[in-house]
Amino acid sequence: MKTYDKIIFELSKEGRQGYSLPKNEYKKNSLNALPKELMREKPAELPEVSELDVVRHFTNLSSKNFGVDTGFYPLGSCTMKYNPKINEELCVLPEFTSLHPLQDEESVQGALELYWNLQNMLSEIAGLEEFTLNPYAGAHGELTGLMVMKKYHESRGDKKRTKVIVPDSAHGTNPASAMVAGLEVVEVKSKPNGSIDVEDLKPLLDDTVAGIMMTNPNTLGMFETEINDIAKLVHDAGGLLYYDGANLNPLLGKVRPGDMGFDIMHINLHKTFSTPHGGGGPGSGPVGVAAHLVKHLPNPRVVKDENGKFHIEASDDSLGSISTFLGNFGVMIRAYAYILSLGKENIKNVGPLATLNANYIKESLKDDYLLPIEGVCKHEFVFDGLKDKSTEVTTLNVAKRLLDYGFHAPTIYFPLLFHESMMIEPTETESKDTLDEFIDVMHKIAKEAKETPEVVKEAPNNTIVRKLDETTAAKNPILTFKALKESQQ
Ligand SMILES: *Cc1c(COP(=O)(O)O)cnc(C)c1O
């Protein structure tokens, strides 16, 4: 390993310094002196490194990181699309960054207008009445949407409704959000083709059901063709339909959740509407609702009066507040810029192009990789590992080998419906050249699995770190210089 590829702690050499600060020129008892109880008894244990060590280490590290700006990133369910740089330029304009959330409404009319416009654009895209932009992430949106659902039933005195139906293929955040919202999760089974088993759903629908959480296309990337029947069954039983719109890419400009009968949904602006994400944020998970639920949306809301002025309002029927102020404004600016730069006409192409790209990869690779569900997929699809199982090369091995070839791995071992799931989502922003390159490499790996399986099983071979012991990393992480020194003793 090269010197600067090591972790910064390992570069420490006794006595080495970046630079030193001048001695404290204030008297011990002056106002600027730290109180005694806050002073360290011994100097902090920090790695001793020169400024040059630090600069080279972190500069090297930054170029080792894989991101959507460095290569193809076909992570299913995560929509790792290219984030246009103009969004970044706009969201750091001082006119936005110097705003303060406690400023007078009158002085932030432009920002409120952007906010209000984005609410309306999302309503139009989703086919719903109104959106709140307050939630900070997809999961936070789910929680908010389920709180709307709960509030709706409670406000009608319908207090028995405590159950939420969630398909067995759902994203893990769905049942988790339902639990956090204080609702009970009931699982509905999928059919072998991945869509909801309507016969399994029917007996679950009684007067204790608050609603159902779904995503369409489902987690396998397949469109739920029985959605109209499902919507009718749930509504007739008095429940509401929640749409997990984290990945709205497949539908953008083609189909609207509101038209399918959904009452509540969230959208991940940081997936579908392009904000760099991963590593925990920043995110934004706006929640949209049908007209009869608008009054329960969280406070505060941005409204426009008859004189064209924008106001921040709170309503008594609201479920309350779920964020500080109005949410993650920077992410909203990016989403707004993204929608406006595509325009009403071009945004209609996002769904069809994402769908075309996914089907192109699927059809090109299905001779080598096991495709459990045939047919046209939407923006993503799932392979169940290599077709030829005799090589004993696993999905994990293929994913690691892809790293050697400079591609990020797809999502693996999710959904849980198959043992060797490999969930691929190319997004609409990739060119045919990139897709062809990926397809070539996937074929090459399938060939290697037959001819030289050890190479694939031992991958990654070219990355800075090899296969990691994830259990040890999780259970005994070495996160401080002190811990490293102790582990070496
Ligand atoms: C990403 C995702 C979520 C959760 O979104 P976060 O912003 O990570 O909280 C929920 N559902 C689906 C289908 C997702 O892909």
PDBQT file of the ligand as one rigid body, heavy atoms in Angstrom, charges set to zero:
ROOT
HETATM    1  C1  LIG A 501     -34.726   5.334  -0.785  1.00  0.00    +0.000 C 
HETATM    2  C2  LIG A 501     -36.058   4.774  -0.561  1.00  0.00    +0.000 A 
HETATM    3  C3  LIG A 501     -36.785   5.118   0.607  1.00  0.00    +0.000 A 
HETATM    4  C4  LIG A 501     -36.212   5.932   1.750  1.00  0.00    +0.000 C 
HETATM    5  O1  LIG A 501     -35.717   7.193   1.410  1.00  0.00    +0.000 OA
HETATM    6  P1  LIG A 501     -34.655   7.930   2.350  1.00  0.00    +0.000 P 
HETATM    7  O2  LIG A 501     -34.544   9.307   1.805  1.00  0.00    +0.000 OA
HETATM    8  O3  LIG A 501     -33.393   7.148   2.265  1.00  0.00    +0.000 OA
HETATM    9  O4  LIG A 501     -35.202   7.931   3.748  1.00  0.00    +0.000 OA
HETATM   10  C5  LIG A 501     -38.064   4.607   0.716  1.00  0.00    +0.000 A 
HETATM   11  N1  LIG A 501     -38.596   3.804  -0.231  1.00  0.00    +0.000 NA
HETATM   12  C6  LIG A 501     -37.913   3.453  -1.335  1.00  0.00    +0.000 A 
HETATM   13  C7  LIG A 501     -38.577   2.567  -2.349  1.00  0.00    +0.000 C 
HETATM   14  C8  LIG A 501     -36.622   3.915  -1.535  1.00  0.00    +0.000 A 
HETATM   15  O5  LIG A 501     -35.947   3.547  -2.624  1.00  0.00    +0.000 OA
ENDROOT
TORSDOF 0
